[in-house]
């Protein structure tokens, strides 16, 4: 018998939206209260998205819905054989 599990990750469109609006990463970092390096790690998927980041994103971009700003991505399917 095999069991398949899917791992998911929360991803964001905040950086694409900010870029379309002409907002610089330094401006975003200041508004989020983060160092630029930390913000870049979030953008590059090296740092998980926190609840605080989600809440602040909703404040900074009130014209967008939560689903406009964030989405769930399947990272991998893991199949385990049970013997």
C-alpha positions, 0 to 999 in steps of 0.5 A: 500500500502506498500513501501520497502526501502533498506539502504546501507552501504559502506564496505571495504576489505582493512583490509583483504588485509592488513592482507594477505600482513602481514601489521599491523594495526599500520602501516595502521593507520600511513599511513592513518594518523589516530589513531589506535582507529579510524581505528579500529572503521572503521574496525568494522563498527562503523565509516563510511568510508570517502572519504579520507579513500577511496582515501588513500586506492587507493594510498596505494593499487594501484594494486587493483581496487576500487571494489576490495577494497570497496563494497556496503552492504544492511543493511536492508529492511524497509517496510512502510505501507501507509494508 
